[in-house]
Every structure is written in C-alpha cells, then in structure tokens.
Amino acid sequence: MKFDVVIVGSGLGSLQCAYILSREGYKVCVLEKNNQFGGCLQTFKRDGSLFDTGMHYIGSMDDGQILNKYFKYFNLSQNLKLMRLDENGYDIIRFNNNEEYRFANGYEKFFEKMIQKFPAEKEAVNNYILKLKEIGNSVDLFNLRDIQGTPVYFIYYNQSFDGFINTITNNRKLKNVLTSISPLYAGRKDMTPLYIPMIIHASFIQSAYRFIDGGSQISDILTKQINGFGGVLFKRCEVTGFKIENNRIISVEVNNSQQIEGKHFIAGIHPKNLLSLIDPKYFKPAYVKRILSLEETTGMFSLYLSLHDNSFKYVNSNLYCYDTDDFWEKYDYTDETWPKGFMVHFSPLSQSSGYTNSV
C-alpha cells in the first residue's frame, strides 16, 4: 500500500491534519496503535456509565467565537451534542475553608464575580483582565487573522505566570484563585510561562461547554469524513519502525511485519517515542539531546465514579477543590497529605435529563 501522506497517531491534531489533506485530494493514511481513534478524545464505558479520558470541557464555542469557527470548518458544529456550562460559574473554586469563587463567562461578569469576593482588589482583577485581552488578541490562530510584526505573545513565553500575578497583587487568596485551573496545563510555579494559562483562560471566559455523551463524538465525526474524502484509518496498527533510503523515509513498519509506503510522513506522537523508532543519526545531535532532556509534565490520577441511574443530580459546573494555603504547593505532598487538590467533572447525558451517572 502506498499513500501520499502517512500520519502516525490519531489524536485530535492528526485527525484534523488528515481531514484537511484528504479534503484537498491527497491519499491519506492514519495509523493508530490502540483500539480507538482520538487520543485524549477517547471515551470508555463501565457499568453503563460513559467516561471521557481527557476532553472534559471546551471554550470559545458561541457563534462567531474562534473554536466555533474551527468546528464549522471541520464540519463538526451541526453534528455535535453540547451543553453550555453555567455562565455564572462554569468553574467553581473551593479552598480549605469551603468558600466558593466563581469564574463567570464574559469579562464584565468575571470582574463582577471576583470583586464580590475581593472588593479591595479591583485594580488587580482589572489588570488581570487587561492582560487576558492583550495576549488573546495577539495570537494569530486565536483570531484567524494576520498579526503585523512580532506577535506580542512571544514576549510572554519568557515571563512566568506566577511572576506576573505577583506584580498585580499581594493577596494570597486571589493569587490562588487566579492560578486554580493550572491542572488543565500542568502548571508549575517555576516553569509555566504567562502565555499558556492566559490563552486558555481567555478561551473559557468567552464561553464554556461540555460534550453530551462524551468527547469521542469529535473523533467519530472526523474519521467518517476522512473516509468520505477517500482517506483510510487503521486501528491496532502500531508503528514499530521506519524504512529509510537516501535520507528519506519511504515506508513505516507496522506491528513488526507489514510495510506501508508513502511520499510524506507526519508524526502525531510524542517526540521521544518518535526518536525511539528512528536511528538518532538521522537527526541533529543537539535536537536529540534537547528532546531527551525535556522533563515530562505532571501526571494526573483519575478516579471514575459510576452512579446508579437518576440518583445524582447533574452539576453544570466544574469544581476545583484545594486543601492548601499556597496553591503551587499542591504537587508537593506525602502519603499523609495527598491529595492537596482535585478537579471534579460531571458528565451530561442525553437520555437522563437533570441527572448524571458518571463523575
């Protein structure tokens, strides 16, 4: 079998790439080692309950907002089942005193909710919002327009998020609230650049949605459309090597046996995994050294709760709960102090209005 493009891995980025190329007439092949396409879009069932593995909620999906535009391009919008999260508190933050802090949709409403809890911090909250807008407006992919000159957000790769927060307020509780969603981006006090959390928060403040019946809807729709454009996708096809001639990849080895030929190859897998499949001599030594020396991001322990039908009311917000006075210490724990924090997600179901059977 020979293709114009062979894509290794079937995460969201790989499926989008396959969709674009196959729609443009290229003969595309996607290879997935697991039994389900989609990477973090995958779902699974236990005792009748459906669980997401990674795509718990998305932002900027109202009409005219950026993710809505992308979803329309990929012909996803009209087929997805979505539920808009509580606009007065799509995220609810709780610290050890059980007091709640709500993240609301819309900059004005977000400001109002924060000032209700921090009346003396109007200037700090306003400066936080101004920076959200500045960084959000500086990103070309977030605005679908050309940005003239050097994009402003490049500057914020070298500025830490924690450092910025310290410049706008000395209020420890407000600092904790503003950094509370860092599990979404594996935030670290000494490592997270200002750009990452701000662009994520800017997206959710515009609007926040959950998938009804799981995020695997996206991969299901994309794979069907890729097939419709003539592309092919293979499950249980683990790439175990690459065949290289004259410094060019000519085929991939699948499951230690079959060869799949291609003109071009795209890897949608972890760079370290890719380096383990190709002789390092084909890469610059500095690149190999850099990739192999990168520290992995913080992992998460997930607990899935399957509930009896119609026994637990659906909660239309995400809960972030912390048992610490300094949010950044949540990763520093012992067996006795674990966990210092957790996030709770409730799955909306199409067949059980008002209730959920998975947490």
C-alpha positions, 0 to 999 in steps of 0.5 A, a space after each residue: 500500500 502506498 499513500 501520499 501522506 502517512 500520519 502516525 497517531 490519531 489524536 485530535 491534531 492528526 485527525 484534523 491534519 488528515 481531514 484537511 489533506 484528504 479534503 484537498 485530494 491527497 491519499 491519506 493514511 492514519 495509523 493508530 496503535 490502540 483500539 480507538 481513534 482520538 487520543 485524549 478524545 477517547 471515551 470508555 464505558 463501565 457499568 453503563 456509565 460513559 467516561 471521557 479520558 481527557 476532553 472534559 470541557 471546551 471554550 470559545 464555542 458561541 457563534 462567531 467565537 474562534 473554536 466555533 469557527 474551527 468546528 464549522 470548518 471541520 464540519 463538526 458544529 451541526 453534528 455535535 451534542 453540547 451543553 453550555 456550562 453555567 455562565 455564572 460559574 462554569 468553574 467553581 473554586 473551593 479552598 480549605 475553608 469551603 468558600 466558593 469563587 466563581 469564574 463567570 463567562 464574559 469579562 464584565 461578569 468575571 470582574 463582577 464575580 471576583 470583586 464580590 469576593 475581593 472588593 479591595 482588589 479591583 485594580 488587580 482583577 482589572 489588570 488581570 483582565 487587561 492582560 487576558 485581552 492583550 495576549 488573546 488578541 495577539 495570537 494569530 490562530 486565536 483570531 484567524 487573522 494576520 498579526 503585523 510584526 512580532 506577535 506580542 505573545 512571544 514576549 510572554 513565553 519568557 515571563 512566568 505566570 506566577 511572576 506576573 500575578 505577583 506584580 498585580 497583587 499581594 493577596 494570597 487568596 486571589 493569587 490562588 484563585 487566579 492560578 486554580 485551573 493550572 491542572 488543565 496545563 500542568 502548571 508549575 510555579 517555576 516553569 509555566 510561562 504567562 502565555 499558556 494559562 492566559 490563552 486558555 483562560 481567555 478561551 473559557 471566559 468567552 464561553 464554556 461547554 461540555 460534550 453530551 455523551 462524551 468527547 469521542 463524538 469529535 473523533 467519530 465525526 472526523 474519521 467518517 469524513 476522512 473516509 468520505 474524502 477517500 482517506 483510510 484509518 487503521 486501528 491496532 496498527 502500531 508503528 514499530 519502525 521506519 524504512 529509510 533510503 537516501 535520507 528519506 523515509 519511504 515506508 513505516 513498519 507496522 506491528 513488526 511485519 507489514 510495510 506501508 509506503 508513502 511520499 510524506 510522513 507526519 508524526 502525531 506522537 510524542 517526540 521521544 517515542 518518535 526518536 525511539 523508532 528512528 536511528 538518532 543519526 538521522 537527526 541533529 545531535 543537539 535536537 536529540 539531546 534537547 528532546 531527551 532532556 525535556 522533563 515530562 509534565 505532571 501526571 494526573 490520577 483519575 478516579 471514575 465514579 459510576 452512579 446508579 441511574 437518576 440518583 445524582 443530580 447533574 452539576 453544570 459546573 466544574 469544581 476545583 477543590 484545594 486543601 492548601 494555603 499556597 496553591 503551587 504547593 499542591 504537587 508537593 505532598 506525602 502519603 499523609 497529605 495527598 491529595 492537596 487538590 482535585 478537579 471534579 467533572 460531571 458528565 451530561 447525558 442525553 437520555 437522563 435529563 437533570 441527572 448524571 451517572 458518571 463523575 
